[in-house]
Amino acid sequence: MFTYCLRIFDLFRKIPTSLAILCDESASWRPYSYGATYPDSRLHFEFGVAKLLDWRDRTAELETSKNPFAIVVLAHLKVIETKRNRNQRKAWKFSLTRGLYDKGYERQQILDLYRFIDWVMILPEAKEREFWQELQIFEEERKVTYVTHAERFGFERGIQKGIQEGELTLIFRQLTRRTGILPEPLRAEIRLLSLEQVEDLGEALLEFTNLTDLQSWLRSNV
């Protein structure tokens, strides 16, 4: 963050506003500065912090807000809350998706926000099918088919290619997001997992912060 700030200042001669959005699950981890000390010199850089966990007791406020970022924060919090309950996650995924229509967003806004919800609120294949069925009924009742028409083909195509392949795609995407680039040996090891193991990994990876966590899980579960 300090490097970006310095480069922007160097180019535009203006100091940008720096904000760190903390998506972790530790209530006490709140970094707000960067510093370095050299002989006869000292550097101190402070930045703003937005801790998403601080909103966990304000979900009612998030649900009623029409600010699109309220949906983003709520989806993130519900991923944490439901990481051991797939039924609850499916229910919240449907509730958040339905809320996009209730808030009166335009079609493109609904699609953009839904894609984020779908990206973070991963469901096992069986629960994903249930979600799609409920969403299709809901859209038919509303006489709109924004999400089902735009996204259904991609979902069905993934099923046709193989349930496990689709699950692996989601797993690799989430692992890369949480642990960085995956070495090919680890990718190859994950491809050998059974469908059930892949689904278990999909739940466990929500607690991963680095490749060591992934390697430990593989040693314990394979």
Residue pairs with C-beta under 8 A, 6 or more apart in sequence:
1 18
1 20
1 34
1 45
1 47
2 34
2 43
2 45
4 16
4 18
5 15
5 16
5 18
5 45
5 47
8 14
8 15
8 16
9 15
9 16
17 48
18 45
18 47
18 48
19 47
19 48
19 49
19 50
20 31
20 32
20 47
20 48
20 49
20 50
21 50
21 52
22 29
22 30
22 31
22 49
22 50
22 51
22 52
22 53
23 52
23 76
24 53
24 209
25 53
25 80
25 207
26 53
27 53
30 49
30 51
31 49
32 46
32 47
32 48
32 49
33 44
33 45
33 46
33 47
34 43
34 44
34 45
34 47
35 42
35 43
35 44
35 45
36 42
36 43
37 43
52 73
52 76
52 77
53 77
53 80
55 61
55 62
55 73
55 74
55 77
56 77
56 80
56 81
59 74
59 77
61 70
62 70
62 71
62 73
62 74
62 77
63 70
63 74
63 99
66 103
66 104
68 105
68 109
68 113
71 96
71 99
71 100
71 113
71 116
71 117
72 113
72 116
74 96
75 96
75 116
75 117
75 120
75 121
76 120
78 89
78 92
78 93
78 96
78 121
79 89
79 120
79 121
79 206
80 206
81 88
81 92
82 88
82 89
82 92
83 89
83 203
83 206
83 207
84 203
86 123
86 124
86 127
86 203
87 127
89 121
89 123
89 127
90 123
90 127
90 130
90 131
92 121
93 117
93 118
93 121
93 123
93 131
94 131
94 134
94 135
94 138
96 117
96 121
97 114
97 117
97 135
97 147
98 135
98 138
100 109
100 110
100 113
100 114
101 110
101 142
101 144
101 146
105 113
107 146
110 146
110 147
111 146
111 147
111 150
111 151
114 146
114 147
114 151
115 151
118 151
119 173
122 170
122 174
122 202
123 131
124 167
124 199
124 202
125 159
125 163
125 166
125 167
125 195
125 199
128 155
132 148
132 152
132 155
135 147
135 148
136 148
136 152
139 145
139 146
139 147
139 148
158 165
158 166
158 169
159 166
163 195
164 195
164 198
167 195
167 198
167 199
167 202
168 190
168 191
168 198
170 202
171 190
171 198
171 201
171 202
171 205
172 182
172 187
172 190
174 202
174 205
175 182
175 190
175 205
175 208
175 214
176 182
178 205
178 206
178 208
178 209
179 208
179 209
179 210
179 211
179 213
179 214
180 210
180 211
182 211
183 211
186 211
186 214
186 215
186 218
189 218
189 222
190 198
190 201
190 218
192 222
193 201
193 222
197 221
197 222
200 221
201 217
201 221
204 217
204 221
205 214
205 217
207 213
208 214
208 217
